[in-house]
Amino acid sequence: MGRPNAVIGVDLGGTQIRAARLDDGATAFGARVAALTLGDEGPAAVLDRVAQAVRQAANHNLWAIRAVGIGAPGPLDPQKGLLYEAPNLPGWENIPLRAELEARLNLPIVIGNDANLAGLGEHRFGAGQGVDDMIYVTISTGIGSGIITQGQMLVGAHGLAAEVGHMVVDPNGPICNCGGVGHVEAFAAGPAIARAARVRLSAEQPSMLRQLVQGEVEKITAVHVSEAAQRGDALARAVLREAGRYIGLAFISLVHIFNPRLIVIGGGVSQAGDLIFDPIHETLRAGVMNPAFLDDFRIVKAALGGDVGLWGAVALAQTVGE
Ligand SMILES: [Zn+2]
């Protein structure tokens, strides 16, 4: 009998545990499983459920599985197999994720940060296929990223690399979710876009946004801003332009440091399309030190949608024994 070649990827989220099996040579998942995380029951119960999801995705044939890749939220050390913390899972601190799951499954386990793995997923299976120097950036409630350089996922000395959302774009800017000052996430993630719209509305500027939320301005989200902008609303368009400009400022540094051929943008804010992509391009063109950085360079939307975390975890598992 040959060496097992199927792999399983797990997306461990604050709400859901999802697992999928990819068989050798397949281009679609052979099985997929979802279960509630129920994080308030504590780490041991959640780890039991992860192991159960893996067994189900394997159709209870664990002998056929080469490795399991786990994408987890929050900072972690892939070498040590240690999850430092998980923002959406109460009580999760310094969990030896790899050892706990190896003990439950007796299979090789590899772990990665969910945003890093989303980048790996887009590289192997999505919009970045065949592109060895690419950066994936997801812009939703936060800004996360995965950096692929010369075909390898960048993890850094402690597995903490690629925190693109926490690049300083204005030392006098607002406080970020992380506590830092003037990070791009504090200017251009979904909550920042909603906040910028509310600030402009409070200055009595005209906008259809008020109607979209029946006058309850505090309920405005980035989705409303995007919708109003698509319908030609000047205030909403100005807010997206401003957010795009800050993302462009961060991208100037990314392009200078990594010289990527491609930046793939995912997350809800990417749905605004050219209304956010255009100011990003304009800011980049005006800011690069040499136009050669932008030769054959493209910015595109992500291709894998809500399954990007699963594809990333599967791609990580495939690196075992490669
Ligand atoms: Zn930050």
Residues whose N, C-alpha, C, O or C-beta is under 5 A from the ligand:
A	BS01	ZN	G165 H166 C176 N177 C178 G180 H183
